[in-house]
Amino acid sequence: MEHEDYYAMQEKYIAPVYGSRGLTIVKGEGVYLYDSEGKKYIDCFSNIGVNILGHNVKEINEAVYSQMQTLTNLHGSFTNDKRSLCAKKLIEHAPGKLSKVFFCNSGTESIEAAIKFSKLATGKQEIIAAKMGYHGKTLGALSLTKTLKKYNEPYEPLLEHVKHFSYNDAGSLKEIISENTAAVVLEPIQGESGIRVPDMDFFVKVKEICENNGSLLVIDEVQSGMGRTGKIFAIEHFNVDPDILCSAKGIASGIPMGATLITEEVSSKLFNGCHTNTFGGNPMACAASIAVFDTIKKKNLLKNAQEVGDYFISELKKFDSPLIREIRGMGLMIAIDLKTKSTKFAKDLQDNGLIVIPTGSTVLRFLPPIIFSKENVDEAMEIVKKVIK
Ligand SMILES: Cc1ncc(COP(=O)(O)O)c(C=O)c1O
Protein backbone atom coordinates (compact mmCIF):
# COMPACT_ATOMS: atom_id res chain seq x y z
CA MET A 1 0.00 0.00 0.00
CA GLU A 2 1.09 3.57 -0.67
CA HIS A 3 0.83 6.85 1.25
CA GLU A 4 -2.52 7.67 -0.39
CA ASP A 5 -4.03 4.38 0.87
CA TYR A 6 -2.85 4.89 4.44
CA TYR A 7 -3.94 8.51 4.30
CA ALA A 8 -7.43 7.51 3.15
CA MET A 9 -7.65 5.04 6.06
CA GLN A 10 -6.45 7.71 8.47
CA GLU A 11 -9.09 10.12 7.18
CA LYS A 12 -11.73 7.45 7.64
CA TYR A 13 -10.75 6.10 11.06
CA ILE A 14 -8.69 8.65 12.99
CA ALA A 15 -10.16 11.69 14.75
CA PRO A 16 -9.35 14.84 12.75
CA VAL A 17 -7.33 16.74 15.36
CA TYR A 18 -3.99 16.99 13.54
CA GLY A 19 -2.96 18.84 10.41
CA SER A 20 -1.39 16.47 7.89
CA ARG A 21 2.31 16.60 6.93
CA GLY A 22 1.46 14.63 3.78
CA LEU A 23 3.85 11.75 4.49
CA THR A 24 3.55 8.19 5.74
CA ILE A 25 6.63 7.54 7.88
CA VAL A 26 7.36 3.86 8.33
CA LYS A 27 10.88 3.65 9.74
CA GLY A 28 13.44 5.55 11.79
CA GLU A 29 17.16 4.94 12.14
CA GLY A 30 19.45 7.25 14.12
CA VAL A 31 18.77 10.83 12.98
CA TYR A 32 16.87 9.74 9.87
CA LEU A 33 13.23 8.95 9.08
CA TYR A 34 12.05 6.97 6.04
CA ASP A 35 8.71 7.29 4.26
CA SER A 36 6.58 4.58 2.69
CA GLU A 37 8.41 5.04 -0.61
CA GLY A 38 11.83 4.61 0.98
CA LYS A 39 12.75 8.33 0.84
CA LYS A 40 15.13 9.43 3.62
CA TYR A 41 14.67 12.56 5.75
CA ILE A 42 16.96 14.21 8.31
CA ASP A 43 14.91 14.39 11.50
CA CYS A 44 15.07 17.84 13.12
CA PHE A 45 11.66 17.17 14.64
CA SER A 46 12.16 14.11 16.93
CA ASN A 47 8.38 13.89 17.32
CA ILE A 48 8.47 17.36 18.88
CA GLY A 49 11.38 16.46 21.10
CA VAL A 50 10.39 12.93 22.11
CA ASN A 51 13.06 10.83 20.38
CA ILE A 52 15.89 12.54 22.19
CA LEU A 53 18.37 9.74 21.33
CA GLY A 54 17.09 9.27 17.77
CA HIS A 55 15.41 6.20 16.31
CA ASN A 56 15.99 2.47 16.67
CA VAL A 57 18.37 3.00 19.58
CA LYS A 58 20.07 -0.26 20.58
CA GLU A 59 20.27 0.63 24.28
CA ILE A 60 16.57 1.56 24.52
CA ASN A 61 15.45 -1.43 22.45
CA GLU A 62 17.40 -3.86 24.62
CA ALA A 63 16.14 -2.33 27.86
CA VAL A 64 12.50 -2.35 26.71
CA TYR A 65 12.61 -5.80 25.13
CA SER A 66 14.22 -7.34 28.17
CA GLN A 67 11.66 -5.64 30.45
CA MET A 68 8.76 -6.75 28.21
CA GLN A 69 9.86 -10.33 28.76
CA THR A 70 9.99 -9.76 32.52
CA LEU A 71 7.11 -7.48 33.56
CA THR A 72 5.36 -4.76 31.55
CA ASN A 73 3.06 -3.10 34.08
CA LEU A 74 2.76 -2.91 37.84
CA HIS A 75 0.44 -0.75 39.91
CA GLY A 76 2.06 1.85 42.17
CA SER A 77 0.85 0.09 45.29
CA PHE A 78 3.50 -2.59 44.64
CA THR A 79 7.23 -1.96 44.68
CA ASN A 80 9.18 -2.58 41.50
CA ASP A 81 12.94 -2.75 40.90
CA LYS A 82 12.98 -0.65 37.69
CA ARG A 83 10.60 1.99 39.09
CA SER A 84 12.68 2.50 42.22
CA LEU A 85 15.92 2.61 40.21
CA CYS A 86 14.41 5.04 37.71
CA ALA A 87 13.20 7.39 40.46
CA LYS A 88 16.67 7.32 42.05
CA LYS A 89 18.27 8.10 38.68
CA LEU A 90 15.89 11.03 38.06
CA ILE A 91 16.54 12.51 41.48
CA GLU A 92 20.31 12.09 41.12
CA HIS A 93 20.08 14.21 37.95
CA ALA A 94 17.59 16.76 39.29
CA PRO A 95 18.58 20.28 40.32
CA GLY A 96 18.32 21.71 43.83
CA LYS A 97 16.23 20.03 46.49
CA LEU A 98 13.95 17.93 44.30
CA SER A 99 13.82 14.61 46.09
CA LYS A 100 10.77 12.57 45.05
CA VAL A 101 9.06 11.55 41.80
CA PHE A 102 5.41 11.17 40.80
CA PHE A 103 5.24 9.07 37.61
CA CYS A 104 2.68 9.55 34.82
CA ASN A 105 2.60 9.15 31.03
CA SER A 106 2.77 12.51 29.29
CA GLY A 107 3.67 16.16 29.59
CA THR A 108 0.17 17.38 30.24
CA GLU A 109 -0.27 14.80 33.01
CA SER A 110 2.95 15.93 34.65
CA ILE A 111 1.51 19.48 34.70
CA GLU A 112 -1.83 18.30 36.13
CA ALA A 113 0.08 16.70 39.00
CA ALA A 114 2.11 19.89 39.50
CA ILE A 115 -1.07 22.00 39.71
CA LYS A 116 -2.65 19.69 42.28
CA PHE A 117 0.53 19.27 44.34
CA SER A 118 1.08 23.06 44.43
CA LYS A 119 -2.44 23.55 45.78
CA LEU A 120 -1.98 20.83 48.38
CA ALA A 121 1.44 22.03 49.46
CA THR A 122 0.47 25.69 49.89
CA GLY A 123 -3.23 25.47 50.73
CA LYS A 124 -3.77 28.15 48.05
CA GLN A 125 -5.67 28.03 44.76
CA GLU A 126 -4.21 30.61 42.38
CA ILE A 127 -1.79 29.58 39.62
CA ILE A 128 0.18 32.02 37.48
CA ALA A 129 1.67 31.12 34.10
CA ALA A 130 3.18 33.08 31.22
CA LYS A 131 1.62 34.44 28.07
CA MET A 132 2.78 32.41 25.05
CA GLY A 133 3.49 29.46 27.36
CA TYR A 134 2.50 25.91 26.44
CA HIS A 135 1.82 23.26 29.09
CA GLY A 136 -0.51 20.78 27.41
CA LYS A 137 -4.17 20.36 26.52
CA THR A 138 -5.95 18.54 29.35
CA LEU A 139 -8.27 21.01 31.05
CA GLY A 140 -5.98 21.98 33.94
CA ALA A 141 -2.82 22.29 31.85
CA LEU A 142 -4.82 24.02 29.11
CA SER A 143 -5.85 26.71 31.60
CA LEU A 144 -2.14 27.58 31.87
CA THR A 145 -1.43 27.26 28.14
CA LYS A 146 -1.69 30.60 26.38
CA THR A 147 -0.53 30.33 22.79
CA LEU A 148 -3.30 30.04 20.20
CA LYS A 149 -6.83 31.19 21.08
CA LYS A 150 -8.33 28.22 19.23
CA TYR A 151 -6.78 25.86 21.81
CA ASN A 152 -8.61 27.45 24.75
CA GLU A 153 -11.70 29.37 23.71
CA PRO A 154 -14.03 26.48 22.79
CA TYR A 155 -13.54 24.99 26.28
CA GLU A 156 -13.94 28.08 28.43
CA PRO A 157 -14.53 28.56 31.28
CA LEU A 158 -11.39 26.62 32.21
CA LEU A 159 -9.78 26.49 35.69
CA GLU A 160 -10.64 29.39 37.94
CA HIS A 161 -7.92 31.44 39.66
CA VAL A 162 -5.42 31.38 36.79
CA LYS A 163 -3.54 34.50 35.71
CA HIS A 164 -0.93 35.19 33.04
CA PHE A 165 1.98 37.62 32.87
CA SER A 166 4.51 38.53 30.17
CA TYR A 167 7.34 35.99 29.93
CA ASN A 168 10.80 37.41 30.61
CA ASP A 169 9.26 40.38 32.45
CA ALA A 170 9.58 39.72 36.18
CA GLY A 171 8.10 43.18 36.88
CA SER A 172 4.79 42.13 35.36
CA LEU A 173 4.76 39.01 37.57
CA LYS A 174 5.28 41.19 40.63
CA GLU A 175 2.19 43.19 39.70
CA ILE A 176 -0.16 40.17 39.68
CA ILE A 177 1.29 37.71 42.22
CA SER A 178 -0.22 37.74 45.72
CA GLU A 179 -0.26 35.80 48.96
CA ASN A 180 -3.03 33.69 47.34
CA THR A 181 -0.69 32.39 44.62
CA ALA A 182 0.09 28.69 44.99
CA ALA A 183 2.54 28.49 42.10
CA VAL A 184 4.14 30.16 39.13
CA VAL A 185 4.49 27.68 36.24
CA LEU A 186 7.06 28.43 33.54
CA GLU A 187 9.05 26.84 30.73
CA PRO A 188 12.80 27.56 31.06
CA ILE A 189 12.73 28.24 27.31
CA GLN A 190 9.35 28.69 25.67
CA GLY A 191 9.13 26.00 23.00
CA GLU A 192 5.77 26.07 21.27
CA SER A 193 5.80 29.83 20.96
CA GLY A 194 9.00 29.71 18.92
CA ILE A 195 12.03 29.03 21.19
CA ARG A 196 12.04 32.11 23.43
CA VAL A 197 15.18 32.12 25.60
CA PRO A 198 14.76 34.49 28.58
CA ASP A 199 17.40 36.81 30.02
CA MET A 200 19.89 35.04 32.27
CA ASP A 201 18.58 36.83 35.40
CA PHE A 202 14.86 36.27 34.72
CA PHE A 203 14.46 33.12 36.79
CA VAL A 204 16.49 34.45 39.72
CA LYS A 205 14.06 37.41 39.87
CA VAL A 206 11.02 35.10 39.50
CA LYS A 207 12.24 32.83 42.29
CA GLU A 208 12.73 35.78 44.64
CA ILE A 209 9.22 37.06 43.87
CA CYS A 210 7.80 33.56 44.50
CA GLU A 211 9.61 33.29 47.83
CA ASN A 212 8.38 36.71 48.93
CA ASN A 213 4.79 35.58 48.33
CA GLY A 214 5.04 32.02 49.65
CA SER A 215 4.45 30.64 46.12
CA LEU A 216 6.11 27.63 44.53
CA LEU A 217 8.16 27.77 41.33
CA VAL A 218 7.11 25.02 38.91
CA ILE A 219 9.44 24.47 35.97
CA ASP A 220 8.07 22.77 32.86
CA GLU A 221 10.95 20.84 31.28
CA VAL A 222 8.73 18.71 29.09
CA GLN A 223 10.35 20.05 25.90
CA SER A 224 13.61 21.57 27.14
CA GLY A 225 14.75 18.73 29.40
CA MET A 226 16.70 15.49 29.05
CA GLY A 227 19.85 17.02 27.63
CA ARG A 228 18.39 19.07 24.80
CA THR A 229 20.12 22.30 25.87
CA GLY A 230 23.39 20.73 27.01
CA LYS A 231 22.25 20.16 30.61
CA ILE A 232 19.85 17.44 31.73
CA PHE A 233 17.39 20.19 32.67
CA ALA A 234 17.51 23.64 31.02
CA ILE A 235 16.75 25.42 34.30
CA GLU A 236 20.31 24.49 35.39
CA HIS A 237 21.54 27.26 33.06
CA PHE A 238 19.63 29.85 35.12
CA ASN A 239 20.86 29.09 38.66
CA VAL A 240 17.55 28.62 40.44
CA ASP A 241 16.10 25.66 42.30
CA PRO A 242 12.53 24.74 41.31
CA ASP A 243 10.04 23.48 43.91
CA ILE A 244 8.44 21.25 41.29
CA LEU A 245 9.80 20.12 37.92
CA CYS A 246 7.79 18.49 35.13
CA SER A 247 9.38 16.16 32.60
CA ALA A 248 8.10 14.00 29.73
CA LYS A 249 8.83 13.72 25.96
CA GLY A 250 12.53 12.70 25.89
CA ILE A 251 12.49 11.17 29.37
CA ALA A 252 12.17 7.66 27.91
CA SER A 253 13.11 8.58 24.31
CA GLY A 254 9.96 7.36 22.59
CA ILE A 255 8.27 5.23 25.25
CA PRO A 256 5.38 7.22 26.82
CA MET A 257 6.36 8.58 30.22
CA GLY A 258 5.97 11.69 32.33
CA ALA A 259 7.31 12.63 35.74
CA THR A 260 6.66 15.36 38.28
CA LEU A 261 9.60 15.92 40.62
CA ILE A 262 8.94 17.54 43.99
CA THR A 263 10.81 18.68 47.07
CA GLU A 264 10.52 17.04 50.48
CA GLU A 265 8.46 20.03 51.59
CA VAL A 266 5.87 19.47 48.85
CA SER A 267 5.95 15.69 49.34
CA SER A 268 5.19 16.09 53.05
CA LYS A 269 1.74 17.50 52.17
CA LEU A 270 0.67 14.62 49.89
CA PHE A 271 -1.48 11.77 51.10
CA ASN A 272 -2.53 8.31 49.99
CA GLY A 273 -4.87 8.73 46.99
CA CYS A 274 -4.43 12.50 46.54
CA HIS A 275 -3.34 11.86 42.95
CA THR A 276 -2.66 8.55 41.20
CA ASN A 277 -2.11 7.13 37.73
CA THR A 278 -2.64 3.54 36.57
CA PHE A 279 0.15 3.37 33.96
CA GLY A 280 2.48 5.84 35.72
CA GLY A 281 5.90 4.38 36.48
CA ASN A 282 5.28 1.19 34.55
CA PRO A 283 8.46 -0.94 34.54
CA MET A 284 8.81 -0.83 30.75
CA ALA A 285 8.91 2.98 30.58
CA CYS A 286 11.17 3.07 33.65
CA ALA A 287 13.62 0.60 32.05
CA ALA A 288 13.69 2.83 28.93
CA SER A 289 14.28 5.95 31.00
CA ILE A 290 17.17 4.38 32.93
CA ALA A 291 18.69 3.46 29.53
CA VAL A 292 18.27 7.09 28.37
CA PHE A 293 20.23 8.45 31.36
CA ASP A 294 22.92 5.76 31.00
CA THR A 295 23.28 6.37 27.26
CA ILE A 296 23.49 10.15 27.67
CA LYS A 297 26.36 9.58 30.10
CA LYS A 298 28.10 6.80 28.13
CA LYS A 299 28.05 8.78 24.87
CA ASN A 300 28.77 12.16 26.46
CA LEU A 301 25.62 13.57 24.86
CA LEU A 302 25.26 16.66 27.04
CA LYS A 303 28.56 17.94 25.66
CA ASN A 304 27.45 16.89 22.18
CA ALA A 305 24.15 18.80 22.44
CA GLN A 306 26.02 21.88 23.60
CA GLU A 307 28.76 21.74 20.95
CA VAL A 308 26.64 20.67 18.00
CA GLY A 309 23.91 23.12 19.05
CA ASP A 310 26.44 26.00 19.16
CA TYR A 311 27.73 24.94 15.73
CA PHE A 312 24.18 24.72 14.28
CA ILE A 313 23.26 28.17 15.64
CA SER A 314 26.51 29.73 14.38
CA GLU A 315 26.07 28.18 10.90
CA LEU A 316 22.49 29.50 10.78
CA LYS A 317 23.65 32.96 11.89
CA LYS A 318 26.36 32.95 9.20
CA PHE A 319 23.72 32.22 6.58
CA ASP A 320 22.64 35.64 5.53
CA SER A 321 19.18 35.42 3.94
CA PRO A 322 16.91 38.45 3.64
CA LEU A 323 14.05 36.12 4.60
CA ILE A 324 15.42 35.55 8.12
CA ARG A 325 14.43 37.87 10.97
CA GLU A 326 16.28 36.11 13.79
CA ILE A 327 18.03 32.90 14.80
CA ARG A 328 17.36 31.90 18.43
CA GLY A 329 18.17 28.94 20.60
CA MET A 330 20.16 27.06 23.18
CA GLY A 331 21.80 23.69 22.55
CA LEU A 332 19.68 21.69 20.13
CA MET A 333 16.53 23.74 20.69
CA ILE A 334 16.71 26.16 17.79
CA ALA A 335 14.44 28.51 15.82
CA ILE A 336 14.67 30.34 12.54
CA ASP A 337 12.23 33.24 12.80
CA LEU A 338 11.30 34.28 9.28
CA LYS A 339 9.99 37.59 8.01
CA THR A 340 7.24 35.64 6.30
CA LYS A 341 4.95 32.68 7.04
CA SER A 342 6.87 29.50 7.83
CA THR A 343 4.44 26.75 6.74
CA LYS A 344 5.43 26.84 3.06
CA PHE A 345 9.14 26.70 3.97
CA ALA A 346 8.60 23.75 6.32
CA LYS A 347 6.92 21.95 3.43
CA ASP A 348 9.74 22.84 1.00
CA LEU A 349 12.36 21.68 3.52
CA GLN A 350 10.45 18.43 3.93
CA ASP A 351 10.23 17.92 0.16
CA ASN A 352 14.01 18.37 0.09
CA GLY A 353 14.59 15.81 2.87
CA LEU A 354 14.63 17.82 6.11
CA ILE A 355 11.82 17.60 8.66
CA VAL A 356 11.39 20.61 10.98
CA ILE A 357 8.44 21.99 12.94
CA PRO A 358 6.54 25.04 11.67
CA THR A 359 5.66 26.97 14.82
CA GLY A 360 3.44 30.00 15.33
CA SER A 361 3.13 31.80 12.04
CA THR A 362 6.74 32.63 11.15
CA VAL A 363 9.00 30.19 13.01
CA LEU A 364 10.78 27.03 11.86
CA ARG A 365 11.65 25.03 14.97
CA PHE A 366 14.54 22.55 15.06
CA LEU A 367 14.54 19.85 17.77
CA PRO A 368 16.94 17.20 16.42
CA PRO A 369 17.95 14.18 18.52
CA ILE A 370 20.92 15.00 20.76
CA ILE A 371 23.05 12.43 18.93
CA PHE A 372 23.11 14.95 16.03
CA SER A 373 26.65 15.47 14.68
CA LYS A 374 28.33 18.44 12.97
CA GLU A 375 28.15 16.43 9.74
CA ASN A 376 24.38 16.16 10.23
CA VAL A 377 24.27 19.95 10.72
CA ASP A 378 26.17 20.44 7.44
CA GLU A 379 23.74 18.11 5.71
CA ALA A 380 20.74 20.00 7.15
CA MET A 381 22.32 23.39 6.34
CA GLU A 382 22.70 22.46 2.68
CA ILE A 383 18.92 21.95 2.48
CA VAL A 384 18.19 25.10 4.52
CA LYS A 385 20.38 27.18 2.19
CA LYS A 386 18.73 25.71 -0.88
CA VAL A 387 15.18 26.35 0.38
CA ILE A 388 15.50 29.66 2.26
CA LYS A 389 17.42 31.64 -0.35
C1 LIG B 1 6.62 22.67 27.52
C2 LIG B 1 5.55 21.64 27.31
N1 LIG B 1 4.77 21.28 28.33
C3 LIG B 1 3.80 20.35 28.20
C4 LIG B 1 3.56 19.75 26.99
C5 LIG B 1 2.47 18.73 26.84
O1 LIG B 1 3.04 17.47 26.65
P1 LIG B 1 2.16 16.26 26.07
O2 LIG B 1 1.85 16.57 24.65
O3 LIG B 1 3.06 15.05 26.26
O4 LIG B 1 0.95 16.15 26.92
C6 LIG B 1 4.35 20.10 25.88
C7 LIG B 1 4.11 19.50 24.55
O5 LIG B 1 4.51 19.98 23.53
C8 LIG B 1 5.37 21.07 26.04
O6 LIG B 1 6.15 21.45 25.03
The ligand as an SDF file (V2000), in Angstrom:
LIG
                    3D

 16 16  0  0  0  0  0  0  0  0999 V2000
    6.6170   22.6710   27.5230 C   0  0  0  0  0  0  0  0  0  0  0  0
    5.5530   21.6380   27.3120 C   0  0  0  0  0  0  0  0  0  0  0  0
    4.7710   21.2840   28.3310 N   0  0  0  0  0  0  0  0  0  0  0  0
    3.7990   20.3530   28.2010 C   0  0  0  0  0  0  0  0  0  0  0  0
    3.5590   19.7530   26.9860 C   0  0  0  0  0  0  0  0  0  0  0  0
    2.4680   18.7330   26.8430 C   0  0  0  0  0  0  0  0  0  0  0  0
    3.0360   17.4710   26.6550 O   0  0  0  0  0  0  0  0  0  0  0  0
    2.1600   16.2570   26.0750 P   0  0  0  0  0  0  0  0  0  0  0  0
    1.8550   16.5690   24.6520 O   0  0  0  0  0  0  0  0  0  0  0  0
    3.0650   15.0500   26.2590 O   0  0  0  0  0  0  0  0  0  0  0  0
    0.9500   16.1480   26.9170 O   0  0  0  0  0  0  0  0  0  0  0  0
    4.3480   20.1040   25.8840 C   0  0  0  0  0  0  0  0  0  0  0  0
    4.1080   19.4970   24.5520 C   0  0  0  0  0  0  0  0  0  0  0  0
    4.5110   19.9770   23.5300 O   0  0  0  0  0  0  0  0  0  0  0  0
    5.3730   21.0730   26.0440 C   0  0  0  0  0  0  0  0  0  0  0  0
    6.1470   21.4500   25.0250 O   0  0  0  0  0  0  0  0  0  0  0  0
  1  2  1  0
  2  3  1  0
  2 15  2  0
  3  4  2  0
  4  5  1  0
  5  6  1  0
  5 12  2  0
  6  7  1  0
  7  8  1  0
  8  9  2  0
  8 10  1  0
  8 11  1  0
 12 13  1  0
 12 15  1  0
 13 14  2  0
 15 16  1  0
M  END
$$$$
